[in-house]
Amino acid sequence: MEIWIIIVLVAAFFVWRMKPAKGVQSISTAQLKDMLNDKDKIFIDVRTPAEYKGRHISQFKNVPLGSSFKNLPKDKEIIVICQSGMRSSQACKQLKKQGFERVSNVRGGMSAY
């Protein structure tokens, strides 16, 4: 019986961690492709510099997770990508906490692109 409680708690923790932050839009890679030439959007890649150097989308600027987002404009939509969507989800939560209004996470990240 105790093992089931532990399994449920672990599962609940992962569901809670993967839940998008309130107000963060989730977009597909297909939707991203339609947005890449939009000058009113800021594209950031929160992977490590080594990951970014290995393969990246030219419109995305590398701002590794844990870096400061204070230089980003708050009046434009911020599109965030990482390798799988997990780090970008965390970055989106941080951006929302810092007062950014329009934040979108790319589902599946570079793995899906």
C-alpha positions in Angstrom: 0.0 0.0 0.0 2.8 2.4 0.8 4.5 1.9 -2.5 1.3 3.0 -4.3 1.3 6.2 -2.3 4.9 6.9 -3.3 4.1 6.2 -7.0 1.1 8.5 -6.9 3.1 11.3 -5.2 6.0 11.0 -7.7 3.5 11.0 -10.7 1.7 14.0 -9.2 5.1 15.8 -8.8 6.0 15.2 -12.5 2.6 16.3 -13.7 2.8 19.5 -11.6 6.3 20.3 -12.9 5.3 19.8 -16.5 2.2 21.9 -16.2 2.6 25.2 -18.1 2.7 28.4 -16.2 -0.5 30.4 -16.1 -0.6 32.7 -19.1 2.1 30.9 -21.1 1.0 29.8 -24.6 2.3 26.5 -25.9 3.0 26.4 -29.7 3.9 23.6 -32.0 7.0 23.5 -34.3 4.7 23.9 -37.3 3.3 27.1 -35.7 6.8 28.3 -35.0 7.8 27.9 -38.6 5.0 30.4 -39.6 6.3 32.9 -37.0 10.1 32.9 -37.7 10.0 36.0 -39.9 7.9 38.1 -37.5 9.9 41.1 -36.4 7.5 41.8 -33.5 8.6 38.6 -31.7 11.8 37.9 -29.8 13.2 34.3 -30.1 15.4 32.9 -27.4 17.0 29.5 -27.1 17.7 28.6 -23.4 20.0 25.6 -24.1 23.7 25.7 -23.2 26.1 27.5 -25.6 27.5 24.1 -26.7 24.0 22.8 -27.6 23.2 26.0 -29.3 26.5 25.9 -31.3 25.8 22.3 -32.4 22.4 23.1 -34.0 20.1 26.1 -33.8 17.5 28.2 -35.6 19.1 31.4 -36.9 16.4 33.7 -35.6 17.0 32.5 -32.0 19.4 34.2 -29.7 21.1 32.0 -27.1 20.2 33.0 -23.5 21.0 30.0 -21.4 18.6 29.0 -18.6 19.7 30.8 -15.5 20.8 33.9 -17.4 19.2 37.3 -16.8 16.2 38.1 -18.9 16.2 41.8 -18.0 17.6 43.0 -21.4 14.6 41.5 -23.2 11.9 43.9 -24.3 8.6 43.5 -22.3 6.5 44.9 -25.1 7.1 42.1 -27.6 6.1 38.4 -27.5 8.9 36.1 -26.4 9.2 32.7 -28.0 11.3 30.2 -26.0 12.9 27.0 -27.2 15.2 24.4 -25.7 16.1 20.8 -26.6 12.9 19.1 -25.4 10.6 21.7 -24.0 11.4 21.2 -20.3 14.0 24.0 -19.8 12.0 26.4 -22.0 9.0 25.7 -19.8 11.0 26.7 -16.7 12.3 29.8 -18.6 8.7 30.8 -19.5 7.7 30.6 -15.8 10.6 32.8 -14.9 9.7 35.3 -17.6 6.1 35.5 -16.4 7.3 36.1 -12.8 9.4 38.9 -14.1 6.4 40.6 -15.7 6.6 39.6 -19.3 3.1 39.5 -20.6 3.3 37.5 -23.9 5.4 34.3 -23.5 5.2 31.2 -25.7 6.9 27.8 -25.2 7.8 25.6 -28.2 6.4 22.1 -27.5 9.0 19.4 -28.0 11.8 21.9 -28.6 14.6 21.3 -31.0 14.0 17.6 -30.9 10.6 18.1 -32.5 11.9 20.8 -35.0 
